[in-house]
Amino acid sequence: MNYIVVSRLFNYLKYNWLKIFLILLSIYDLRTDLRLLLDFFTFSTLFYTIFEHPLAVTILIISPTFFNSSNKS
């Protein structure tokens, strides 16, 4: 039982490592802005985050599509 779970996790990471790495880098890029948004939410901070980090925001928005497309193939 335990071997099956570890094997499935290893296969999942083997096939999706690039997607997971991109999501982690996007979150790392947005770390200060996300902390500011969580502490004191303002729309100006939200718009600043979106306009100053367009690639990181785009990766986070389309990341569910990445994983759904890999499940179908």
Rosetta constraint file for C-alpha pairs under 8 A:
AtomPair CA 1 CA 5 HARMONIC 6.60 0.50
AtomPair CA 2 CA 6 HARMONIC 6.34 0.50
AtomPair CA 3 CA 7 HARMONIC 5.98 0.50
AtomPair CA 4 CA 8 HARMONIC 6.08 0.50
AtomPair CA 5 CA 9 HARMONIC 6.14 0.50
AtomPair CA 6 CA 10 HARMONIC 6.07 0.50
AtomPair CA 7 CA 11 HARMONIC 6.19 0.50
AtomPair CA 8 CA 12 HARMONIC 6.08 0.50
AtomPair CA 9 CA 13 HARMONIC 6.16 0.50
AtomPair CA 10 CA 14 HARMONIC 5.97 0.50
AtomPair CA 11 CA 15 HARMONIC 6.23 0.50
AtomPair CA 12 CA 16 HARMONIC 6.03 0.50
AtomPair CA 13 CA 17 HARMONIC 5.18 0.50
AtomPair CA 16 CA 20 HARMONIC 6.27 0.50
AtomPair CA 17 CA 21 HARMONIC 5.97 0.50
AtomPair CA 18 CA 22 HARMONIC 6.14 0.50
AtomPair CA 19 CA 23 HARMONIC 6.33 0.50
AtomPair CA 19 CA 63 HARMONIC 7.59 0.50
AtomPair CA 19 CA 66 HARMONIC 7.27 0.50
AtomPair CA 20 CA 24 HARMONIC 6.21 0.50
AtomPair CA 21 CA 25 HARMONIC 6.17 0.50
AtomPair CA 22 CA 26 HARMONIC 6.12 0.50
AtomPair CA 22 CA 59 HARMONIC 7.26 0.50
AtomPair CA 23 CA 27 HARMONIC 6.24 0.50
AtomPair CA 23 CA 59 HARMONIC 6.68 0.50
AtomPair CA 23 CA 60 HARMONIC 6.37 0.50
AtomPair CA 23 CA 63 HARMONIC 7.37 0.50
AtomPair CA 24 CA 28 HARMONIC 6.11 0.50
AtomPair CA 25 CA 29 HARMONIC 6.08 0.50
AtomPair CA 25 CA 56 HARMONIC 7.84 0.50
AtomPair CA 26 CA 30 HARMONIC 6.29 0.50
AtomPair CA 26 CA 55 HARMONIC 7.87 0.50
AtomPair CA 26 CA 56 HARMONIC 4.50 0.50
AtomPair CA 26 CA 57 HARMONIC 7.26 0.50
AtomPair CA 26 CA 59 HARMONIC 6.89 0.50
AtomPair CA 26 CA 60 HARMONIC 6.98 0.50
AtomPair CA 27 CA 31 HARMONIC 5.90 0.50
AtomPair CA 27 CA 56 HARMONIC 7.32 0.50
AtomPair CA 29 CA 53 HARMONIC 7.89 0.50
AtomPair CA 29 CA 56 HARMONIC 6.90 0.50
AtomPair CA 30 CA 34 HARMONIC 5.82 0.50
AtomPair CA 30 CA 49 HARMONIC 7.68 0.50
AtomPair CA 30 CA 53 HARMONIC 7.45 0.50
AtomPair CA 30 CA 56 HARMONIC 7.21 0.50
AtomPair CA 31 CA 35 HARMONIC 6.17 0.50
AtomPair CA 32 CA 36 HARMONIC 6.21 0.50
AtomPair CA 33 CA 37 HARMONIC 6.05 0.50
AtomPair CA 33 CA 45 HARMONIC 7.60 0.50
AtomPair CA 33 CA 49 HARMONIC 6.29 0.50
AtomPair CA 34 CA 38 HARMONIC 6.07 0.50
AtomPair CA 35 CA 39 HARMONIC 6.10 0.50
AtomPair CA 36 CA 40 HARMONIC 5.83 0.50
AtomPair CA 36 CA 41 HARMONIC 7.12 0.50
AtomPair CA 36 CA 45 HARMONIC 7.75 0.50
AtomPair CA 37 CA 41 HARMONIC 4.57 0.50
AtomPair CA 37 CA 42 HARMONIC 7.04 0.50
AtomPair CA 37 CA 45 HARMONIC 6.69 0.50
AtomPair CA 37 CA 46 HARMONIC 6.96 0.50
AtomPair CA 41 CA 45 HARMONIC 7.05 0.50
AtomPair CA 41 CA 46 HARMONIC 7.59 0.50
AtomPair CA 42 CA 46 HARMONIC 6.44 0.50
AtomPair CA 43 CA 47 HARMONIC 6.09 0.50
AtomPair CA 44 CA 48 HARMONIC 5.99 0.50
AtomPair CA 45 CA 49 HARMONIC 6.07 0.50
AtomPair CA 46 CA 50 HARMONIC 6.31 0.50
AtomPair CA 47 CA 51 HARMONIC 6.06 0.50
AtomPair CA 48 CA 52 HARMONIC 5.81 0.50
AtomPair CA 49 CA 53 HARMONIC 5.87 0.50
AtomPair CA 50 CA 54 HARMONIC 5.65 0.50
AtomPair CA 50 CA 57 HARMONIC 6.33 0.50
AtomPair CA 53 CA 57 HARMONIC 6.26 0.50
AtomPair CA 54 CA 58 HARMONIC 5.98 0.50
AtomPair CA 55 CA 59 HARMONIC 6.16 0.50
AtomPair CA 56 CA 60 HARMONIC 6.33 0.50
AtomPair CA 57 CA 61 HARMONIC 6.14 0.50
AtomPair CA 58 CA 62 HARMONIC 6.16 0.50
AtomPair CA 59 CA 63 HARMONIC 5.78 0.50
AtomPair CA 62 CA 66 HARMONIC 6.61 0.50
AtomPair CA 63 CA 67 HARMONIC 6.61 0.50
AtomPair CA 64 CA 68 HARMONIC 6.16 0.50
AtomPair CA 65 CA 69 HARMONIC 6.03 0.50
AtomPair CA 66 CA 70 HARMONIC 6.47 0.50
AtomPair CA 67 CA 71 HARMONIC 6.38 0.50
AtomPair CA 68 CA 72 HARMONIC 6.62 0.50
AtomPair CA 69 CA 73 HARMONIC 6.75 0.50
